[in-house]
């Protein structure tokens, strides 16, 4: 991932347009963290 490069600029596109964000602010990163902390809890919601 290019975002893994030191000093990379992360751009997020959404209803608000395009804006610069910190890596940790991305929803995708929060989902990764939640999954890695407790995969069973995360997958339970997906497998219903």
PyMOL Python script that loads the backbone (N, CA, C, O; Angstrom):
from pymol import cmd

cmd.read_pdbstr("""\
ATOM      1  N   UNK A   1       0.838  -1.176   0.000  1.00  0.00           N
ATOM      2  CA  UNK A   1       0.000   0.000   0.000  1.00  0.00           C
ATOM      3  C   UNK A   1       0.884   1.240   0.000  1.00  0.00           C
ATOM      4  O   UNK A   1       1.876   1.314   0.725  1.00  0.00           O
ATOM      5  N   UNK A   2       0.524   2.164  -0.787  1.00  0.00           N
ATOM      6  CA  UNK A   2       1.305   3.400  -0.842  1.00  0.00           C
ATOM      7  C   UNK A   2       1.211   4.190   0.450  1.00  0.00           C
ATOM      8  O   UNK A   2       2.114   4.965   0.764  1.00  0.00           O
ATOM      9  N   UNK A   3       0.151   4.012   1.194  1.00  0.00           N
ATOM     10  CA  UNK A   3       0.015   4.744   2.450  1.00  0.00           C
ATOM     11  C   UNK A   3       1.021   4.291   3.492  1.00  0.00           C
ATOM     12  O   UNK A   3       1.201   4.965   4.507  1.00  0.00           O
ATOM     13  N   UNK A   4       1.677   3.170   3.264  1.00  0.00           N
ATOM     14  CA  UNK A   4       2.684   2.685   4.201  1.00  0.00           C
ATOM     15  C   UNK A   4       4.017   3.422   4.043  1.00  0.00           C
ATOM     16  O   UNK A   4       4.919   3.254   4.864  1.00  0.00           O
ATOM     17  N   UNK A   5       4.141   4.213   3.021  1.00  0.00           N
ATOM     18  CA  UNK A   5       5.372   4.961   2.820  1.00  0.00           C
ATOM     19  C   UNK A   5       5.473   6.095   3.832  1.00  0.00           C
ATOM     20  O   UNK A   5       4.472   6.755   4.111  1.00  0.00           O
ATOM     21  N   UNK A   6       6.646   6.333   4.381  1.00  0.00           N
ATOM     22  CA  UNK A   6       6.808   7.440   5.321  1.00  0.00           C
ATOM     23  C   UNK A   6       6.417   8.764   4.663  1.00  0.00           C
ATOM     24  O   UNK A   6       6.773   9.031   3.516  1.00  0.00           O
ATOM     25  N   UNK A   7       5.697   9.566   5.393  1.00  0.00           N
ATOM     26  CA  UNK A   7       5.264  10.904   4.957  1.00  0.00           C
ATOM     27  C   UNK A   7       4.296  10.866   3.778  1.00  0.00           C
ATOM     28  O   UNK A   7       4.170  11.851   3.050  1.00  0.00           O
ATOM     29  N   UNK A   8       3.609   9.733   3.582  1.00  0.00           N
ATOM     30  CA  UNK A   8       2.624   9.642   2.504  1.00  0.00           C
ATOM     31  C   UNK A   8       1.445  10.553   2.806  1.00  0.00           C
ATOM     32  O   UNK A   8       1.072  10.730   3.965  1.00  0.00           O
ATOM     33  N   UNK A   9       0.864  11.124   1.775  1.00  0.00           N
ATOM     34  CA  UNK A   9      -0.342  11.924   1.909  1.00  0.00           C
ATOM     35  C   UNK A   9      -1.522  11.012   1.624  1.00  0.00           C
ATOM     36  O   UNK A   9      -1.600  10.391   0.563  1.00  0.00           O
ATOM     37  N   UNK A  10      -2.436  10.937   2.575  1.00  0.00           N
ATOM     38  CA  UNK A  10      -3.615  10.091   2.416  1.00  0.00           C
ATOM     39  C   UNK A  10      -4.792  10.989   2.078  1.00  0.00           C
ATOM     40  O   UNK A  10      -5.094  11.933   2.808  1.00  0.00           O
ATOM     41  N   UNK A  11      -5.452  10.691   0.969  1.00  0.00           N
ATOM     42  CA  UNK A  11      -6.614  11.451   0.542  1.00  0.00           C
ATOM     43  C   UNK A  11      -7.842  10.565   0.639  1.00  0.00           C
ATOM     44  O   UNK A  11      -7.818   9.396   0.254  1.00  0.00           O
ATOM     45  N   UNK A  12      -8.910  11.138   1.158  1.00  0.00           N
ATOM     46  CA  UNK A  12     -10.165  10.416   1.296  1.00  0.00           C
ATOM     47  C   UNK A  12     -11.199  11.080   0.398  1.00  0.00           C
ATOM     48  O   UNK A  12     -11.335  12.303   0.382  1.00  0.00           O
ATOM     49  N   UNK A  13     -11.925  10.253  -0.350  1.00  0.00           N
ATOM     50  CA  UNK A  13     -12.970  10.782  -1.220  1.00  0.00           C
ATOM     51  C   UNK A  13     -14.311  10.383  -0.633  1.00  0.00           C
ATOM     52  O   UNK A  13     -14.508   9.229  -0.254  1.00  0.00           O
ATOM     53  N   UNK A  14     -15.219  11.320  -0.557  1.00  0.00           N
ATOM     54  CA  UNK A  14     -16.540  11.034  -0.006  1.00  0.00           C
ATOM     55  C   UNK A  14     -17.523  12.091  -0.458  1.00  0.00           C
ATOM     56  O   UNK A  14     -17.253  12.851  -1.388  1.00  0.00           O
ATOM     57  N   UNK A  15     -18.664  12.135   0.205  1.00  0.00           N
ATOM     58  CA  UNK A  15     -19.688  13.126  -0.124  1.00  0.00           C
ATOM     59  C   UNK A  15     -19.162  14.550   0.040  1.00  0.00           C
ATOM     60  O   UNK A  15     -19.644  15.478  -0.610  1.00  0.00           O
ATOM     61  N   UNK A  16     -18.194  14.708   0.892  1.00  0.00           N
ATOM     62  CA  UNK A  16     -17.597  16.013   1.175  1.00  0.00           C
ATOM     63  C   UNK A  16     -16.585  16.425   0.101  1.00  0.00           C
ATOM     64  O   UNK A  16     -16.066  17.540   0.137  1.00  0.00           O
ATOM     65  N   UNK A  17     -16.307  15.547  -0.834  1.00  0.00           N
ATOM     66  CA  UNK A  17     -15.281  15.802  -1.843  1.00  0.00           C
ATOM     67  C   UNK A  17     -14.024  15.041  -1.495  1.00  0.00           C
ATOM     68  O   UNK A  17     -14.086  13.932  -0.966  1.00  0.00           O
ATOM     69  N   UNK A  18     -12.893  15.627  -1.788  1.00  0.00           N
ATOM     70  CA  UNK A  18     -11.610  15.001  -1.478  1.00  0.00           C
ATOM     71  C   UNK A  18     -10.931  15.823  -0.390  1.00  0.00           C
ATOM     72  O   UNK A  18     -10.843  17.048  -0.474  1.00  0.00           O
ATOM     73  N   UNK A  19     -10.453  15.120   0.633  1.00  0.00           N
ATOM     74  CA  UNK A  19      -9.754  15.824   1.721  1.00  0.00           C
ATOM     75  C   UNK A  19      -8.590  14.985   2.211  1.00  0.00           C
ATOM     76  O   UNK A  19      -8.575  13.763   2.062  1.00  0.00           O
ATOM     77  N   UNK A  20      -7.630  15.652   2.789  1.00  0.00           N
ATOM     78  CA  UNK A  20      -6.461  14.993   3.376  1.00  0.00           C
ATOM     79  C   UNK A  20      -6.842  14.516   4.773  1.00  0.00           C
ATOM     80  O   UNK A  20      -7.452  15.255   5.546  1.00  0.00           O
ATOM     81  N   UNK A  21      -6.477  13.278   5.090  1.00  0.00           N
ATOM     82  CA  UNK A  21      -6.756  12.710   6.412  1.00  0.00           C
ATOM     83  C   UNK A  21      -5.529  11.958   6.908  1.00  0.00           C
ATOM     84  O   UNK A  21      -4.651  11.582   6.130  1.00  0.00           O
ATOM     85  N   UNK A  22      -5.490  11.753   8.186  1.00  0.00           N
ATOM     86  CA  UNK A  22      -4.440  10.918   8.771  1.00  0.00           C
ATOM     87  C   UNK A  22      -4.847   9.460   8.595  1.00  0.00           C
ATOM     88  O   UNK A  22      -6.039   9.150   8.595  1.00  0.00           O
ATOM     89  N   UNK A  23      -3.901   8.585   8.450  1.00  0.00           N
ATOM     90  CA  UNK A  23      -4.146   7.157   8.247  1.00  0.00           C
ATOM     91  C   UNK A  23      -5.083   6.608   9.327  1.00  0.00           C
ATOM     92  O   UNK A  23      -6.020   5.871   9.021  1.00  0.00           O
ATOM     93  N   UNK A  24      -4.831   6.965  10.579  1.00  0.00           N
ATOM     94  CA  UNK A  24      -5.618   6.434  11.700  1.00  0.00           C
ATOM     95  C   UNK A  24      -7.065   6.912  11.673  1.00  0.00           C
ATOM     96  O   UNK A  24      -7.910   6.318  12.343  1.00  0.00           O
ATOM     97  N   UNK A  25      -7.375   7.957  10.927  1.00  0.00           N
ATOM     98  CA  UNK A  25      -8.737   8.491  10.868  1.00  0.00           C
ATOM     99  C   UNK A  25      -9.627   7.761   9.865  1.00  0.00           C
ATOM    100  O   UNK A  25     -10.837   7.986   9.849  1.00  0.00           O
ATOM    101  N   UNK A  26      -9.067   6.907   9.044  1.00  0.00           N
ATOM    102  CA  UNK A  26      -9.855   6.209   8.030  1.00  0.00           C
ATOM    103  C   UNK A  26     -10.724   5.124   8.662  1.00  0.00           C
ATOM    104  O   UNK A  26     -10.270   4.403   9.550  1.00  0.00           O
ATOM    105  N   UNK A  27     -11.961   5.007   8.212  1.00  0.00           N
ATOM    106  CA  UNK A  27     -12.866   3.976   8.723  1.00  0.00           C
ATOM    107  C   UNK A  27     -12.292   2.592   8.464  1.00  0.00           C
ATOM    108  O   UNK A  27     -12.463   1.689   9.283  1.00  0.00           O
ATOM    109  N   UNK A  28     -11.622   2.417   7.351  1.00  0.00           N
ATOM    110  CA  UNK A  28     -11.022   1.126   7.010  1.00  0.00           C
ATOM    111  C   UNK A  28     -10.024   0.687   8.078  1.00  0.00           C
ATOM    112  O   UNK A  28      -9.974  -0.489   8.437  1.00  0.00           O
ATOM    113  N   UNK A  29      -9.241   1.615   8.579  1.00  0.00           N
ATOM    114  CA  UNK A  29      -8.251   1.303   9.612  1.00  0.00           C
ATOM    115  C   UNK A  29      -8.952   0.879  10.902  1.00  0.00           C
ATOM    116  O   UNK A  29      -8.507  -0.053  11.573  1.00  0.00           O
ATOM    117  N   UNK A  30     -10.035   1.551  11.248  1.00  0.00           N
ATOM    118  CA  UNK A  30     -10.802   1.183  12.444  1.00  0.00           C
ATOM    119  C   UNK A  30     -11.379  -0.228  12.302  1.00  0.00           C
ATOM    120  O   UNK A  30     -11.388  -0.988  13.270  1.00  0.00           O
ATOM    121  N   UNK A  31     -11.855  -0.583  11.121  1.00  0.00           N
ATOM    122  CA  UNK A  31     -12.366  -1.931  10.898  1.00  0.00           C
ATOM    123  C   UNK A  31     -11.254  -2.967  11.033  1.00  0.00           C
ATOM    124  O   UNK A  31     -11.464  -4.025  11.627  1.00  0.00           O
ATOM    125  N   UNK A  32     -10.082  -2.677  10.494  1.00  0.00           N
ATOM    126  CA  UNK A  32      -8.944  -3.585  10.639  1.00  0.00           C
ATOM    127  C   UNK A  32      -8.604  -3.794  12.110  1.00  0.00           C
ATOM    128  O   UNK A  32      -8.394  -4.926  12.545  1.00  0.00           O
ATOM    129  N   UNK A  33      -8.550  -2.717  12.871  1.00  0.00           N
ATOM    130  CA  UNK A  33      -8.198  -2.815  14.298  1.00  0.00           C
ATOM    131  C   UNK A  33      -9.227  -3.626  15.067  1.00  0.00           C
ATOM    132  O   UNK A  33      -8.871  -4.463  15.897  1.00  0.00           O
ATOM    133  N   UNK A  34     -10.503  -3.380  14.792  1.00  0.00           N
ATOM    134  CA  UNK A  34     -11.566  -4.118  15.458  1.00  0.00           C
ATOM    135  C   UNK A  34     -11.452  -5.601  15.158  1.00  0.00           C
ATOM    136  O   UNK A  34     -11.584  -6.432  16.057  1.00  0.00           O
ATOM    137  N   UNK A  35     -11.210  -5.934  13.907  1.00  0.00           N
ATOM    138  CA  UNK A  35     -11.071  -7.331  13.521  1.00  0.00           C
ATOM    139  C   UNK A  35      -9.871  -7.977  14.207  1.00  0.00           C
ATOM    140  O   UNK A  35      -9.985  -9.087  14.728  1.00  0.00           O
ATOM    141  N   UNK A  36      -8.728  -7.303  14.215  1.00  0.00           N
ATOM    142  CA  UNK A  36      -7.526  -7.889  14.798  1.00  0.00           C
ATOM    143  C   UNK A  36      -7.622  -8.054  16.307  1.00  0.00           C
ATOM    144  O   UNK A  36      -7.017  -8.967  16.868  1.00  0.00           O
ATOM    145  N   UNK A  37      -8.380  -7.176  16.975  1.00  0.00           N
ATOM    146  CA  UNK A  37      -8.547  -7.296  18.424  1.00  0.00           C
ATOM    147  C   UNK A  37      -9.381  -8.515  18.791  1.00  0.00           C
ATOM    148  O   UNK A  37      -9.026  -9.255  19.709  1.00  0.00           O
ATOM    149  N   UNK A  38     -10.479  -8.730  18.090  1.00  0.00           N
ATOM    150  CA  UNK A  38     -11.386  -9.842  18.388  1.00  0.00           C
ATOM    151  C   UNK A  38     -12.043 -10.327  17.103  1.00  0.00           C
ATOM    152  O   UNK A  38     -13.179  -9.948  16.820  1.00  0.00           O
ATOM    153  N   UNK A  39     -11.364 -11.148  16.324  1.00  0.00           N
ATOM    154  CA  UNK A  39     -11.933 -11.622  15.051  1.00  0.00           C
ATOM    155  C   UNK A  39     -13.286 -12.316  15.224  1.00  0.00           C
ATOM    156  O   UNK A  39     -14.171 -12.167  14.382  1.00  0.00           O
ATOM    157  N   UNK A  40     -13.447 -13.071  16.309  1.00  0.00           N
ATOM    158  CA  UNK A  40     -14.708 -13.774  16.523  1.00  0.00           C
ATOM    159  C   UNK A  40     -15.879 -12.814  16.682  1.00  0.00           C
ATOM    160  O   UNK A  40     -16.958 -13.061  16.143  1.00  0.00           O
ATOM    161  N   UNK A  41     -15.681 -11.735  17.407  1.00  0.00           N
ATOM    162  CA  UNK A  41     -16.745 -10.750  17.617  1.00  0.00           C
ATOM    163  C   UNK A  41     -17.073 -10.028  16.317  1.00  0.00           C
ATOM    164  O   UNK A  41     -18.238  -9.764  16.023  1.00  0.00           O
ATOM    165  N   UNK A  42     -16.053  -9.715  15.552  1.00  0.00           N
ATOM    166  CA  UNK A  42     -16.250  -8.990  14.295  1.00  0.00           C
ATOM    167  C   UNK A  42     -16.965  -9.881  13.270  1.00  0.00           C
ATOM    168  O   UNK A  42     -17.913  -9.439  12.622  1.00  0.00           O
ATOM    169  N   UNK A  43     -16.518 -11.113  13.126  1.00  0.00           N
ATOM    170  CA  UNK A  43     -17.098 -12.015  12.133  1.00  0.00           C
ATOM    171  C   UNK A  43     -18.514 -12.434  12.498  1.00  0.00           C
ATOM    172  O   UNK A  43     -19.318 -12.716  11.609  1.00  0.00           O
ATOM    173  N   UNK A  44     -18.832 -12.481  13.768  1.00  0.00           N
ATOM    174  CA  UNK A  44     -20.178 -12.848  14.204  1.00  0.00           C
ATOM    175  C   UNK A  44     -21.215 -11.931  13.563  1.00  0.00           C
ATOM    176  O   UNK A  44     -22.289 -12.390  13.174  1.00  0.00           O
ATOM    177  N   UNK A  45     -20.906 -10.645  13.451  1.00  0.00           N
ATOM    178  CA  UNK A  45     -21.837  -9.688  12.857  1.00  0.00           C
ATOM    179  C   UNK A  45     -21.951  -9.867  11.342  1.00  0.00           C
ATOM    180  O   UNK A  45     -22.984  -9.550  10.752  1.00  0.00           O
ATOM    181  N   UNK A  46     -20.909 -10.366  10.729  1.00  0.00           N
ATOM    182  CA  UNK A  46     -20.940 -10.557   9.283  1.00  0.00           C
ATOM    183  C   UNK A  46     -21.643 -11.840   8.876  1.00  0.00           C
ATOM    184  O   UNK A  46     -22.193 -11.924   7.778  1.00  0.00           O
ATOM    185  N   UNK A  47     -21.630 -12.840   9.748  1.00  0.00           N
ATOM    186  CA  UNK A  47     -22.143 -14.154   9.392  1.00  0.00           C
ATOM    187  C   UNK A  47     -23.612 -14.363   9.788  1.00  0.00           C
ATOM    188  O   UNK A  47     -24.127 -15.476   9.684  1.00  0.00           O
ATOM    189  N   UNK A  48     -24.270 -13.326  10.230  1.00  0.00           N
ATOM    190  CA  UNK A  48     -25.693 -13.444  10.589  1.00  0.00           C
ATOM    191  C   UNK A  48     -26.548 -13.483   9.381  1.00  0.00           C
ATOM    192  O   UNK A  48     -27.770 -13.580   9.493  1.00  0.00           O
TER     193      UNK A  48
END
""", "prot")
cmd.dss("prot")
cmd.show_as("cartoon", "prot")
cmd.util.cbc("prot")
cmd.orient("prot")
